[in-house]
């Protein structure tokens, strides 16, 4: 059943919610859950989807991040929605590359385990032959009431990339701001939202910390804000949740437009 709430109620939920009871799937390069910056975070699930010659294998994630990117995403979500239940679904390789089939299987595993938010700091550009593969799982998530949050292409709001350019997806670009728990709304594009993503201090693998910029680090801000809201109003549908994010976001301004630095 869809749950409808007012914009004021939605704002209050963001202030008071902690993400408790909300399962957030990180589809990325794995999560180093022993990183001291995660404060002893226990992952609900930790699996790796690995492409073999003619098959896809589901393997234990073993608390490893083979790049650092997924640990950065986990750090952002955990700091903003500390009680959210985080699961790691490793679908990206050591160079942050993947195959559509691997990503689709990672999503299927997350949906089968009842995750409400799929946080995807990844994207597929180029040939339209990959679009249908992405659309299948985007539609499945929508029908199951799961919310998909995606980073956009590094070039910004208008460069076509999937899953960020599906209308049911909460798509996020980076903004130049110090405010780490705020969304901004920019109409006129399928990538409607922006959040802090420029020159951000991030957790990284092997216990490290780095500073980096990219839409990858803006998307988990939206995931965390959404988790806080859903922890108060758990029956929000993807459509209602996205509209409430629009109604409660702050207006976009050129003063927070990012400098387009190379993505980490």
C-alpha positions, 0 to 999 in steps of 0.5 A: 500500500502506498503511503502519502505524507505531506512535505512537512512530515517528510522534512521532519522524517529526515531530521528524526530518522536514522535509517533503522530497519531499512536495508541498503544494498551497495552495488560496488567494489565491495566494502572493507567493513573492518575499516576503523572509520566504519566503527565496527559496521556489520554487513547484513550480506557480503557477497561477490558476483564473479564472472567466469568463462561461461557462468556467473558465480556467487562468492563470499565477499570476505569483507574486502574492497578490491578498489576502495570505491565501495568502502567510500560509499558505505562510509557516506551512508553509514555516517548519515543514516547510522542505523541503516542495515547495509549489505555489500554486493560486489559487482565491480572489478579492480578497475571499476569495470563490470558486465551487465549480466554481473550487475543484473545478478547483483541486483537480483540477489539484493532484491531477493534478500529484501533490500529497500534501497539499491545504491548504485554509484556506477553506470553504463554509457555507450551502446543502446544494446545494454539498455534493455538489460538495465531496464529489466531490473529497474522495472523489477525493483520498481514493482517490488517497491525498492528504491534505486539511487544512481550516480549520473555520468561524470559529464553531468546532468545531460550525458546519457547513462544507465541506470541514471537516465530511467525516470523511476530512478533517483539520479544524482549529480555532484554539487560543490557544497560542505553540507553533507546531508542536503539534496538539491533539485534541478528541473529539466533533466532526468538527473534531477538531484545533486548532493555534496560530491566535490573534494570529499574526504572518503574512507578507502581500502586498506584503512586509508582515507582519500579526498576525491570528487565525483557523482559517485559520492553524491548518490550515497548522500541521497541513499542515506537521506532516503533511508532516514525518511523510510525508517519513519514512513516504511510504506513509501512507494518509489514514486511517492518517495521521489516526489517527496525528495523533489518537494523537500530538496533545496533549489539548484544554484549555479553557485554550487555547480561543480568543477569537473575534475577527473573521477577517482 
